[in-house]
Amino acid sequence: MKIKNILGSMVCLALLASCGDEMDYHEYTDYDSKYVFTNFDNTAGFITNIYGFLKDGFAPYSKGMLASACDEAEYSWKNGSVQNFTNGSWSALNAMDDWSNNYFAIRQANYFLAHMDECDFSDYKFNKDYDAQMLRFNRYQYEARFLRAYFYFTAVEKFGDVPFTTEVLTEDEANALPRTPAKEVLDFVVKECDAIADKLPVDYSKLGDDAAANETGRVGKLAVLALKARTLLYEASPLFNTNNDKELYHQAALASKAVIDACLANGVQLGKYSDLWGANNWQAKELIFAIRMGAMNAFEYYNYPRGLENGNGGNCPTQTLVDAYEIQKTGKLWNEEGSGYNAANPYAGRDPRFAMTIAVNGEKKWPSYNGDALETYYGGKNGEPIVGATPTGYYLKKYCDGSVNISSVNSTNSPHAWIMFRLGEFYLNYAEATFKYLGSADATTVELPMSARQAVNVIRNRQDVKMPELAEGLTNDEFWKKYENERMVELAFEGHRFYDVRRWKEGSKLATITEMKITKNEDGTFTYTRNVVNRGWDDKMYFFPISKSELLKHTNPDFKQNPGW
């Protein structure tokens, strides 16, 4: 069954991507409690509507990704809205965030939780599927609580202190709310996760006689544990943990370990890195939760190379990101002594994740139907000065399905899924929290038996990666540099880097990016020249500005703009 739109009284939703092919839904234009809570289908539609507020990261800023708002990528079109993050146009008049999306979803969840006791399904009591439907209905409250908690987390992630309520308020009441301290909101998210984790199944395929059996788009216990762990890591990070409370890292480490342990106990494990991208990535072994988009080719239109019919260049990986991929044989960065880096052949022998993520000059069969090698050098058929061609020397592969054809005659598409939580993230989260708590990359305790270094090595030892292990005895500075680098590589283009740099309070890293300018010599060789580009950074950018229009709505005198904006 394909997903259609659900129209609520507050918002018209686009494709409900979070839900799998088996999730039921219905269309409706308005509702009240009597309408919603006297019919199984309408109640299911109401909950599905809340899922619809989940945002994928494929193109949140027109065709731009969050990667292009940090140092992972540069958007190839100067008029792209994502450029506002880096060109000085970001302001309260151009806030670059849909504040209302979080609060529409939160209000829907609050409404359901406030009215669910009014449910009257007595007319269906003698239907043969009554018991199965009630099993699903009785879990809706926990799904709603998870979604509410998630949307509060994303609000804090962007804005810090935010208005908070678990009640259904009128517009005037909502606009009179103060901004609740971020720590209080994050604490609420953690407590909610603790309260509901055991109320949701790990695997819906094992529910048996249950109306939700085999539905693949619903949140389960592992997603709840993942949200708790990510929230605690954010709460422990310098942006929020201004007192450097080490106990917060302790709790974050334990929560990440709980995710790892629960995943391994239930068959969720690291597989091939390559399995995380492509038409079947929602079935990857390490997937915890994803937003499923259905069959499409828009992402390929946005990001395939210029010079290819209908290719738009899009989110082009920076040399800054390229430089994070070590030489596989030595495990060293390109500029480290003895790395084995060859300036005349700069992409040879790199971390295998490099070739899975980034398309380079001279690459063949990208995308798979392209019979010509990529020419990203100046004057090449995929390079500058073509308008919209890569400014960095590279094109994006990760999340693109290279089998998709975007030519006018032979156009094809394929399913896409945006990963929200996967196991690999939590090995890294565990490493970070354990390192910060214990103060050493090699330290362990009874309750944290895997060291930070060992956790990173689990990632590096992935089946189709096999990078050299980090050695024992690294200084704290050496390990932290290695850790940050590993996180940038492993999670590239997944929407983490933009927030990681902020929660670490290392925003100055975003003040510059490096491009690679490539020229073709008369003898057919190439010259590779690094070009440093300055970008706008100010410490006020640790949080998003609240839009001027939103500020004007609020009547509470303590509801003020984030500092500097």
N, C-alpha and C positions, 0 to 999 in steps of 0.2 A: 504494500500500500504506500503510495507516495503521500508525502506530507503536504497539506494545503495550508492556507492562512487561517488563523483564528483571529477574529475581529472582536476586541473587547471595547468597553465603553470609553476607555482612556487612551487607547493606542491601537493602531493597525500594525500588526507584526508582519515582517517578511517571513521568509521560509523558516519554519521551525526546525532548525538544524540539529538541536540537541537530542532529538528523539529518533530512534531507529525506525525501520520500516514497519515494525509491528505495533507501534504505539497508536492507540485509537485517539480520534479527535473529532470534533464537529465544529461547523461554522455557526457563529451567531453574532449579532450586532449589538446586543445589549443584554443586561442581566440584572436581576436582583436576587436576594437570598432564596426566595421561594423558587425561582426558576432554576437556580444552580443546584440547590440541595434537595430536590425531589426527583432527580433523574440521574442515573449512573453516568450516562453519556455526557450530559451537561457538566457534571462535576469533574469528570475526566478532562473535558475540554478546558475547564477553568484552570486546573493544575498544569496542563500542557501549555497553556498560555503563559504561565510564569516561566517555564523552561524557555519559551521563545525570546525572553529578554537576554539570555546568555549571548555574549558577543564573541564571534570568532575573530581571529587576528589576521585574516587574509588581506583585507583591504579596509581597515577602519577609517582611513582618511582618504576618501575617494578611492584611488588605486594604490595609495601608499600604505606601507606597513610601519609598525612601531620601530622596526629595525632601522628605518631611514630617519627616524627622529633621534637616534643615538649614533654610536660609532661603528655599527655593524654594516651600514649600507648608506648609499647616497641615491636619492631619487633622481632619475634621469631627466625629468621635466621640471624646469625652473618654476613653472606656475602651479605645480602640485601642492595641494593644501598641506601635506605633511612637511613641506619646506618651512612652514610657519614656526615650527619648533626651533629651527636653527638660524633663520634669517632675520631675526629681530621683530617679527610680526606677531609673536605670541603675546597676548595681553588679555585683560578682562573683557575687552570688546571682541576678542577673537580667542575664546577660552579653550578651544580644541578638545572639548569634552561634552558628551551628552549627559550632564548631571542628572537630568530627569529620568534617564533609563533605569538607573539604580533605584530611584525612589518610586517609579511606577511598579517595578517588580516587588519591592518591599511592601508597598501598599496592598498589592494583590495578595501576597503571602499573609499579611496581617489580617486582611479581610477574610480569607479562608479560615484561618485559625480562630478568628472571633466568631464565625458563624457555623463552623462545622457541626456543632452540637444541635443545630436546628435541622439536621438532615432527617428526612423522612422518606425511607425507601419501602414503606409498607406495601405499596401497590405492586412491588416486584418480589414480595416475599416467597411466592410460590413459583417463581421462574426457576428453571433448572440451573441457571448460572448464578443464582442469588448469592450463595455462599462464596463462590469464586470472586464475584464482584465486591463483596464485603471485605474479603481479605485484601484486595487491592486498595479499596477505599480507606481502610484503617491505617494504611501506610502513608496516605497522602499527607497527613499532618507532619510526618517526619521529613518527607521530601520538601514540603513547604518551608519547614524550619531550616533545612540545609540551604535551600536557595536564598532565603532571607539572610542567613549568615554569610553566604558567599557574596551577595551584593553589598552587604555592609563592609566586608573585607575590601572589595574593589573600590568602594567609596573612600575608605581610609587610605588605601594605597595611593590614590591620586591626590586627595585633599587634606589628609591629616585629620584634624578634628571635623566632625560632621554631625548634622542633626540626627538624633536617634529616638526612635519610638517603636514599641511593639503593639501600639494601639491603632485603631482606624480613626484617623483624625479628619476633621473638615479642612478645607483649604486654608481658612483663617488660622485654625489651630496649628496646622503644619508650618505655616509661615511665621508663627510666633515662637517656634522652638529655638533654643540656643544651639551652639555647636558643642557637642559632647566631646571631651578629650579622647584622642585616638586610643590611648591605652584602655580606657573603659570599654570602648567599642570592640577592640580586639579581644579583650577579656571575655566579653559577651560571646563572640564568635567561638572561642575555645570552649566555653561552658556549654554552648549549644551542641557543639560536636561531641562532647563527652556524653551529653544527655541522649543523643539520638543514634550514636554509632551502632549500638546493639539492636536497634529497632529496624534496621534495614538489612536486606540480604547481601551477601557477597556476590552471589551468582543467581541472576533471575532465571536462568535456564534450569535450575534445580528446585523451583518452587512447586512443581507438580500441579495440583488442582487449584490454580490461582489465576485470576484474570490477567495478571501481569506476567505470567510465565512466558519466558523467552523474549520479553521486551528488552531491547538492547540500548535504549537511550536514557534509561532512568539512573539516577544516582544510587549507589549502594554504599555499603560499609566502608569499602576501601577509599572511595571518594571523600567520605566524611573524615577518615583518619588523615587523608592527604591535606584537606583544607586546614585541619587543626595544626598539622606539622608546619605547613607553609606560613600560617598566621603567627605561630610562635617564633619562627625564625625572623620574620619581619619585626615582631615586637622586641626581639633581642638585639636587633641591628642598631647601629649608632643613630640613625635618623629618628628612631622612636625611643631607644634605650639611652637616654641622655645621661643617666647615672652609671652607665656601664655595669649594670647588675648582672653578674655572672650566672646567677641562678636562672635567669631567663634563657641563657644558652643551654643550661643543663636541661631545662624542660623541653626546649626545642630539639635537643639531641635525642632525648627519650621518645619524643613524639615521632621523629623521623625513623628511629629504630622500630617503633611499633608499626609504621607503614611497611618497612622492609620485611619485618617478620610476618605480618599478615599477608603480604603479597606472596612471599615464598611458600607459606603454608597453604595457599590457595591456587597455586599454579601460575601466578603472575611472576615472570622472571625476565631478565635481560635476554634478548635475542639479538638478531642482526640489527645494526644501526640502519641499514638500508630498508628494513621492513617497516620502519616508522614513517616512510614517505611513499606515496603512490596510492593506487585505487583501493587497496585492501589494508591501509594502515590502521583502520579502526579495529582490525583483528590482530594487531601486533601483540606479541607475548607480554610486553611490559606495559601495555596500555591500562590505565586506571579509569579514565573518563575522557571522552572526546565529544566535540560538537560535530555532528554529521551533517554535511551540506547537500548530499545527493549528487547526482551527475551534473557536471558543469565543466566549462573550459575557460571561464572568465579569468581565473588566476593565471593561466597560461597566456591569454591575450595580454594581460597586464605586464608579464615578466619575461616572455620569450624575447630573444635578441631583436633589436632593430635590424633592418635589412632582410629579415624573414617576413614573408607576407603576414600582415596583421600583428606582428610582434611590436610591443611598445617599450621595450627596455626595462622600465620600471625600477624596482628596488635592487640596485646594483651593489654587490658586496664591495666593501672598501679594502684597500691594501692593509689598513689597520687590522681588519679581521683576518685577512690572508696571513699576515705575519704571526698570528696566534697559532697557526698549525705547524707543529714541530716537524722536523725531519724524522721519519719513522725509524731509521736504522739507529740513530744516536739518541733520540728523545730530546734533542736540543732545538731551541729556536734558531731561526735563520742567522741571527747576528751573534750567536754564542760561539766562542772559539771551539773548533773541532766539530761543528755541527754537520758538515758535509754539504752545506748549501752551495749550489752552483749558480752564479749570477747569470750565466748564459742560458741556463735551463732551470729557471727558478721554481718550477712546479714539480720537478721530478722527486720521487721518493718521499713525498709528504705524508703526514697522518692520513690514513684512508678516508677519514671523514671529510677531508678537503674536497676530494673528487666527487663525493656524494652531495656536496653543498654548493659548489661554485664551478661555473663554466669559465674556461680560460681561452686565451688566444691560441689558435691552432687546434682546438678540441674538435673531434669528429663526432658525427651522429648526435649532436645536440641541437634541437630535440632529435629523436630517433629517425624521423623521416627526412631530416636535413642532410642532403648529400654532399654539402660543402663544409670544409673546415671553417670554424669561426675565425673571423678576421676582426679583432677588437683593436688593432693598431690604428693610428691616425691615417685616414685615407682608405682603410679597409672597408669591406662591404657591411660590417657590423659595428664600425667604429666612428668616432668623430671625424669630420664635422657634421655627420648626419644628425639632424635634429632629433633629440630623444635617445641618441646612442649613449652607451655607457660612458660616464665621465671618469670611471675608476679603472677601466680595463677589464671588468668582469661582468658576468651575468649570473642570475640566481638559478640554482637547480633545486634546492631543498623546497619541499612542498609542491613543486611543479611535477606533473606527471609527464615525463618525456615521451610517452606513447601517444599523447593527445596531439591531434593535428588541428591547427587553427587556420589552414588555408581555406579559401572561399569555396573551393570545389569539394574538398575531401574532409570537411570539418568533422571532428569527433569530440567526445567528452568522456569523463570518467568520474566516479565518486570521489569526493574529497572529505576529509575529516580534520578538524582543528583539534590538536591535542591540548587538553587542559591540565591533566595530571598524568604523568608516566613515572615508572619506577626509577629511571635514571636520575631524575631530578632529586629524588630523596636520598640516594647514595651521596650526592653532592651536598644536599642540605645537612645530612648527618655529619659529613666531613667538616663542614664549616662550623656547625654548632659544637661538635666535639672538640675541635681544635681551639675554638675560642673559650670553651669552658675549662678544658684541661691544660691549656697553655703550651701544648706540644703536639706536633704531628704524629708522634709515635706513642703517645700516652694512651693507656687504657685503664678501665676499672672493671669491676665485676658486672656492673649494670651496663657498661659501655665497652664490651669486649673487643670491638673492632676499632682500630685506631683511625684517625682522620686520613692518614696516608693510605692505609689499606682500603678504605672506602673509595678513595679516588682511583686506586689501582683496579678495583672491581670494574669501574667504568672503562678504564684504559685497556682492560683485558677482554672487552666485548668480542664476540666471535669474529666479526669482520673488521675489527679495528686493530687489536693486538699491538698496542703501543708499549714501549719499554716501561717497566714499573718505575714509579718514583722511589728513589733510594732512601734507606734509613739515614737518620742523622742530619736531615736538612734543618737549617736554622729556621726560626719562625718566619723571618722575612722571605727566605727562599721558598718555603712551603706556601706562604700566602700568595706569592707571585705565581707559583705553579698552579695553585688552586683557582685563582681568578682566571688564569689562562684556560684551564681545563673547562671551567664553567662556560666561558665564552664560546669555546669550540663545541662542546657537547650540546649546548642549548641554543645555538645560533638560530636566529629567525623564529624563535618560539615565543617571543614577547617578554623574556626575562631580563635581558641586558639593560633595557631602558630603566627598569625599576631597581635592578641590582646595584648599579652605579649610584643611584640615589639613596637607597637604604644604607649603603656603606659610607655615604657622604664623601664620595670621591668624584664629585661632579666635574672637577677640572679635567678629567679624562675626556670629557665630551667637548672640550674647547677647540680641539683640532681633530681632523681626520687626515689620513694619507691616501692618496690616489696613486695608481700606476699609469704613467703615460708611456705608451709603447710606440716606437717608430720602426719601420721596416727599412733595413739597409739595402744598398744596391746588390750585395752578394747574397741576399735572401735571409740573412740573420736579423735578429731584432735587438734593439737597445731598450732597456727597461729603466725608466727614470722615475724616481719617487717625487711626488708633488704634495706638499703639506698645505691643507686648506684650513683656514681659520673659521670657526663657527662661534656663534654667540653663546656664552654661558654666563649665568649669574646665579648666585646661591639662592635667590628667590625661586629658581626653577626646580628646587627639590620637591615642591608641591605645585600642582596645577593652580592657576588662578580660578576663582569663582567668577562666573560670568557676571557682567554688569546687570544684565536683565534679571538674573537670579537674586542678586543682592538687593535690587529694588523691590522685590516681592516680600522680603523678610522684614517683619516689624519689630523683632527683638533687638534692642539696642546693643546687645553683646554679640550679635551676628556680624562679624567683621571679615574683611578680605584677608587672605593669606598675606603674610609680611612681604613687602617689596612690590606687590602688584598694584 
